C-alpha cells in the first residue's frame, strides 16, 4: 500500500493495482482470533525431584479485508491477514487524506 494506491500480488493473477481515490469503503470479513500455544516439560522419575516446564501463548486477530468501489462492489480481497482492523484504519485514513487534498485543490 502506498499513499495513493493498493497493490495486490497473487501467483494466479500477478499484480492488481487500485487507486484509493476511486474507492468508497473497506470491509472486514471472517474476523477471528488465532492462538499459538507451545508447551514442553521435563519431569524426573519416581524418586527424583527434577522438574522443568516451559509454555508460551500468543494470540492475534486474523481476517479478510475487502475493498469496495463507490457502488459497493468488491474490487480487491486480501485473505487471512493479521490485524485486519489496523490495515482497515490505515486505508481509511489515506482515503480521507486524498479526499481532503482533492477538496483543497478545487
Protein Blocks (a to p, Z undefined) as FASTA:
>chain_A
ZZkbccdddfklopadddfklpfbdcdehiacddddddddddddfkbccdcddddddddd
ddddddddfkopafbdcehiehkllmmmmmmmmmmmmmmmmmmmZZ
